[in-house]
Each structure stands twice: as C-alpha cells, then as structure tokens.
Amino acid sequence: MVTDEDEHFMQLALAQARAAAAAGEVPVGAVLVRDGKVLATGRNAPVAAHDPTAHAEIAALRAAAQALGNYRLGDCTLYVTLEPCAMCSGAMLHARLSRVVFGAPDPKTGAAGSALDLFANTRINHQTQVQGGVLAPECAALLEDFFQARRSAQRTQALAAHPLRQDALRTPEARFADLPGYPWAPKYVSDLPALAGLRLHYLDEGPPDAPLTWLCLHGNPAWSYLYRHMLPVFLAAGHRVVAPDLIGFGKSDKPKKDAFHTFEGHRQVLLEWIERLDLQRCVLVVQDWGGILGLTLPMAAPGRFAGLLAMNTLLATGEQPLSAGFLAWREMCAQKPLFGVGRMLARGNPQMSEAECAAYDAPFPDAGYRAALRAFPPLVPGIRDAAGAALSRAARDFWASQWTGRSLMFVGAQDPVLGEPVMQQLAAQVRGCPPLVVLPHAGHFVQEHGEPIARQAVEYFGDLAAA
C-alpha cells in the first residue's frame, strides 16, 4: 500500500535524480530511510566516477552503512526512482533491507519484477518487501526527458560531423529504434572522395587485429540488417565483421535522384572504404548486388582477400541474357515502385516477425527515399557494353585464373531470380570452388537462414584464421 510518507520520500529521491541529470548522469536518485528519517541519499554517478557500480542505490547503501557502522540495514527502507537492476537488488538483499520502494519500472534491466524478480526468489535466505509504481509518471518523465534531450544532442552532433547534402535525404534515426536482433553501434564516414560528402553507415565489430575479417555486402533492397543472424557467429569465433550500407540503403544517405546510382560509383565507394579501414585477411561475403559489385573488388586488391562466401548472386558480364525471373523482378519494380520491402522478404521467409519485416521498411519512410530501389534493377548489366559489364568480365577472368583463396557457395533453391542455375554457373567460374551447397527451403534472401551457414563457414575457413 502506498502512503503519503512513501510519496514524500520519493519526492526526495526525485530531487537526487534531477541532480544526477544536471551532472550529465542518467537521472536516478535514491533515499534510504530509518524510523521516518533520511539516513542517506544517493544519485547515479557511473560516468563521473568511472565506476559501473556507482548507481544511486549503491551510493545510498554505502553511505547508510558507514553512518550506522554496520552493513546490515534490516530496519531500513530504500526509495529509488527507477526499478533496481540485478546488481543493486542483490546488494539490497545482502543488506537485509526490510523494504524497497521504487518509482518507474525498467522493462529492460529491472530485477524487481520486470526483466526478472530477485525479490520473489524464496530460495534466498532474506525476503525484502517491494512496492513499485510510487510517483511512477514523474519518475518516468524525468528519464524520458533526459534521453530525448541526449538523442537530440547526438543528432545535432552527428549532423555537424556529417552535414547532409541538399540533394540527399537521411532517414530519421527514430526509424531504427529497437530493431530486433540488431544491437550493434553505428559507424559513419563521409570524407571519402567518392562519397563527396554523403554519409556512409557501416558496422565494425570484433577486434581490429582479428585473424579473419568477414566483409559482408548486402544487395537490393536490403541493408546490413540482413546479416543479423550471421554476425554473432562470426564474432563468437573471435573474428572481425564489417558490413556497410550501400549509399541509398539502410542508415546511409539517400540521394534524391535515381541518376546518382551507377555501377562504377558504388564500386569506387567500396574500394575507398576498404582502403580507409585497411581491411586484411578478408572473407568476402556477398549476395545479390553485394556480389554483383563485390565480386569485382578482389582483383583491385587481391592481397586483402583470403576467402569468398557467396550466396544467390552472379557475375553480370553481359554475355548471357538475364534470367526470366530477373526480368520479371525488374518489371515488378518498375510497375510497383512503392512495393513493401518487408512484405516481400516475408513471402519467402514466413518465419520473420512483424518487427523484422518493419526493419526492412525502416530506411524508406516515403517515395523520396527510394531512388536506389528504383535505380538498381535497371543497372544490372544485361548486354556486353552495359556499364559494369567489362569490369565483371575482368573479374570473371580473375576468379578463374588468379584467385588463390578459398571459396564456399550456398544457394536458396526457392529463388526464382538468382537460383541454382545461376549459382552453378558462378561456382564454375571460380577457381577451386567446391560443389554448391543447396538450401532447399531458402529463397533469394539466404541470410535469413544465415546462422547455420555462418557456422559452416567458420569451420570451413577456420584454418585460414590459424595460418
């Protein structure tokens, strides 16, 4: 039962939270009470103290224990504006607090009933009473205002570091909030000559000096989110993973005009970006346009590449007619330029959740952001003198006669565009490539079945890491 006394002491805890916010810390405050009197206070200070344990509750517990000369606080009540985490809950139980009162719930890390409930565990030898929701709206509003202000400051800082060109759009960051299975921090670059001020987004996870680097290139209309099932496997092996969003896709800037997009332009951006990161001992991971572009990269810097992992892609040399499936895809894109990206992926991947489908739509709030989606289908070289065809023929000769690395290829058999016949031809063009691995139930976007593929790839390329 909430009492007037509870609300009074929670107001004191809120004053501590506001002081934390003023110091640039996450606004959480705590007050420890004994016999109706404040014995100690605390506020968040992990940033200033360089201490991950410097939570408001821990500060109050320490101060109270010092004041009493005893770490046992059995007749005390602790008031805190946010549901305590597992660390703080454990400390409260060790202190033998009689009661804990908190304000706003914390669905992500709260250990008093939200994410888990340590206080309800009857196997623990001390039981502490818990009361939640006291002045919860005020406590939650303080946190919400703090994080909103911080996000706004971060957006302002990011815009200053990477100003937006007048002929481009930038997808609002809010569109990418809470993406399922995509926890990685964004990285950006805008000063490559080929970018001419456009901001390129990429992931870069794992140790820079890792024995292998997995260079993951997406296709149209996807983005680096496509690799979310594969990245954890590569990282668990102790490797590095880099995954860019091509300009016009994902979190990268979106030029407004379709004409911006060219085969040579996108290829040059990738070459300069690889040089900037000084990527070494790379396994090139490609699918769709990730391969159409990516398969032309190693011949420009063969010393950087040790392996190839290819899925549902091709070398577009312009020497053979494009498949009927691809021509149908091109026609659909022309006739229905506002097609739902997430819905399209879900048709071949019914296991995807609504939130995962929404993540594929996130980069494209309206038609103005979709120039790349309109431009890419016609860019696939279909005749010998098409842009990119000569580069692709040179790449074909490289893979057939000069490639000395290791290769592995998978194909989603349900793909009507770049399915098994196309991939069989690609495998035959790559020197030393073992037989194609056919995935009977996978479609075009093979990475949606990527975890077992990644595990097999880690095993297959493992001795390259040991070399």
Order of alpha helices (4+ residues) and beta strands (2+ residues): alpha-beta-beta-alpha-alpha-beta-alpha-beta-beta-alpha-beta-beta-beta-beta-alpha-beta-beta-alpha-beta-alpha-beta-alpha-alpha-alpha-alpha-alpha-beta-alpha-beta-alpha-alpha
